[in-house]
Amino acid sequence: MSHFTRGRKAPGWIKAGDVVLVLLVLAAAGVSMFMVSRANASEKGSLAVIEVNGHEAMRIALGSGQPDRKFLIHGFTGVNTVEVKDGRLRISNADCRDKVCIGMGWIDSPGKTIVCLPHRVVIRVTGKRGGKGKVDTVTE
């Protein structure tokens, strides 16, 4: 049996080049994920849109100089308390059973959302143009 393996490695053995290639691919993926996540991190949204049951209920300016405030959103089956502070917002209280929306925390970057499914409330932060007419992707 030694004459079959002399000078050759059995198939399936991992070589040093394979390990290096896998590490390079993982490093490239990690760097690209970091760059994409940081692309919008510095941009603050200037507007929050609140929808209840699929219909726009209100728009809130988030820019600097806006007053801190709390207000109630009457959802489909209950009430959410929305808090706006320092150009960001969150749901600070809700009378839904699971309270996942409270755990979503503060949002202030375009594309970030808070959702309360039981009350059918969606809060999303948009960029400077308010999300209307902005081209996200072009396909042919």
N, C-alpha and C positions, 0 to 999 in steps of 0.2 A: 504494500500500500504506500510505502514511502516514495516509490517512483512516480505516483500521481501528484503528490503535493510538493515535490522538490522544485524550488525556484518559482513556485506559484503560490498565491494565497487562495484559500477557499473562497468561493463567491459569498458575499454577505458580510465580509469583514469591512469595517469602517476604516477608511484611510485618513491620514492627517489632512489631506486636501478636502475631503468631504466635510470634516469638522469645520475647517476654515470657511468653506463656502456657506455652510449653514449659519455660522456666526455672522458673516458679512450680510447675509440676507436678513437675519433678525435685527442686526444693528440698523440697516437701512430702513426697515419697517418701523422700528422704534423712533428713529429720527424723523421720518415723514409724519408719523402720528403726532409727535410733539410739535412739529412745525404747523400742522393743520389746526391743532387745538389752540395754539397760541396766536393764530392769524386773526381771530376775532376777539381774543381775550382783552386786548387793549382798547378796542372800540366799544364805547358805551352806547347803548340804545337810547334814542331820544323820545321814544313813544312806546307805551304799552297798550295793547288792544285786549279788551275783556269781552269774551263771548259767552253767552248763556244759551244752551240748547241750540247751538249752531248759528245764533244771531248776534251781531255785534251789539253789546250793551253800552260800552263806553270806551273812550280813549283817554289815556292819562299821559301828560307830558312828564318826562323823567329827567330833563336836563338840569344843569346846575342852576341854582336860584329858585327852584320849585320848592314850595313849602312842604314840610313833613306833615302827613295826614293819615287818618284811618277812616275807612268807610265800609259799609255793608254791601255785599252783592247777594241779591236774592236769587238763588239758583233754582233748578227744577224741583228739588225736594227739600231744600233747606237754605241756610244762610252761611256765607263765608265772610270773614273780616279780612280786608286787604289793608296792609300797612305799606305806605310809601315813605322812604327815608333815605336821604343822601343819594338821590338819583337811582335808587333800586327799590324793588318791591317784593313782597311775600304775602302768603296767606298766613295770618297770625292766629286765626281761630276758625274753626268750622264745626258745625253740629252733625257732620257725617259720622258714620260708625268707625271707619278705619283710619281717618285723619292722615292719609298718605300725603295729601296736598300740603299739609303743614310741614311735614318732613322734607319737602322739596327745597325749602330754604329760600334765600334771597336770590333774585335774578336781576341782571342789569345789562346783559350782552345780547345783541341781536341774534335771534334764532332760539333763545332759551324760552322754555315754557313751564308753566305750572298747570296741572290738570286735576280737577276734582270730579271724578267720574260719577259718584252718586248724585251730585248736584248739577252735573253737565256744565261745569264752568271751566273755561280754558283761558289762561292769561298768557300772552306771548309778547315778547319784546321785539320791536322792529327797529330797523336802522333809521337813518336820517330822512329817507323818502317815504317812511310809513308802510313799506311793504307793497305799495301799489306801483306797478309799472317797472319794477326793478327786474332786470334779466338775471336769472340765476344760472341757467344752462341753455345753450342753443344747440339744437340737433337738426339734422337734415334728413 
